[in-house]
Amino acid sequence: MPDSTNTTADQQAAEAEVEEFRAELGPFVTAAETTRMPMIFTNAKEGEDPLIFANDAFLELTGYRRDDVLGESFKSLMKRGTGSDELKSIEAAFAATAESEPEICYKRKDGTMFWATVHISPVRDKNGEIVQHFVSLVDNTKNREEQARCKMLIDELNHRVKNTLSTVQSITRQALRTATDPATIGESIESRIFALSRSHDLLSHEGWQGAGLHDLIGAALEPFGVANGRTERFNIDGDNIRLLPKATLALGIAFHELATNAVKYGAFSNNAGTIGISWTIEPSPAGERLILHWREKDGPPVRPPSHKGFGSQVIERGLAHELGGSVKLEYPPEGVFCTVDIPAPKGLNE
């Protein structure tokens, strides 16, 4: 352990240096003490550049007390919170051989980190010899945090765009496979992209933090309900579980496909049919599952399709691929019945 007597002596010597500053540089030292820019002076006549002055802004930035740093070697102080490469850049700045001002990531006394650009200037006596080093720091922490946040947002945007383009590509490919008439192909692609855009609008409104299942159903089915006078023919039962963005997009398209089929062939192809949508969270050995049911009734009698169309493939393959779930489509005479089984969202329930 360091000798407390020597430490006290170093601090007293450092304080004496500060008094000498005040006597020789009076107004400048006063300005350095009161400025909001972190500043320190070191004694260049000693090899390790011990600190002989530290203003309040420096102490506030680093979290140290004045008696923690006065008399302390600047290099040893830097070693507490920076890496070897940053130390080398600081040494180069002291030697006036650095190509640019060093930027350091430094650890405060309490262990938290900050970024700062270090400006080191020599102070010479009347004979031109360096007797002190004047060091000022520019706190770049907020800029660094903003840069990191912008990078994260750009990466997230790139990810979303790629996913969206992949979905559009899949929609287009499937439409071209299952339809030959140009008008039918165009309508098929346009309606599904419109459904995707509605989910995007919902997520944008929520800051892409997810969306409530009630809200998603309302957005996805609004063109089939309010616009066509069928609002009362929907029966929705379940808590407003919050879904992650990926699930919101996948389920939004799935609801669109089910509703489109209901308009063409099912419960909404007459004036009496209704659609019930319900869901529950159920335990399983692999974790909780979101079990969602779509049930149509009072429409025309249903017959199983002779082959799976594009809509069925979008629902079954899309949800299985995107969400790691399963979809079971059934066609009893009384109405289409669809069961969706996907992992339940964690920690997002309202």
Buried (B, 14 or more C-beta within 10 A) or exposed (E): EEEEEEEEEBBEBBBEBBEEBBEEBEEEBEEBBEEEBBBBBBBBEEEEBBBBBBBBBBBEBBBBEBEBBBBBBBBEBBEEBBEEEBBEBBBBBBEEEBEEEBBBBBBBBEEEEBBBBBBBEEBEEEEEEBEBBBBBBBBBBEEBEEEEEEEEEEEEEEEBEEBBEEBBEBBBEBBEEBBEEEEEBEEBBEBBBEBBEBBBEBBEEBEBEBBBBBBBBBBBBBBBBEEEEBEEBBEBEBEBBBBBBBBBBBBBBBBBBBBBBBBEBBBBEEEEBBBBBEBBBEEEEEEEBBBBBBBBBBBBEBEEEEEEBBBBBBBBBBBBEBBEBEBEBEBEEBBBBBBBBBBBBEEBEE
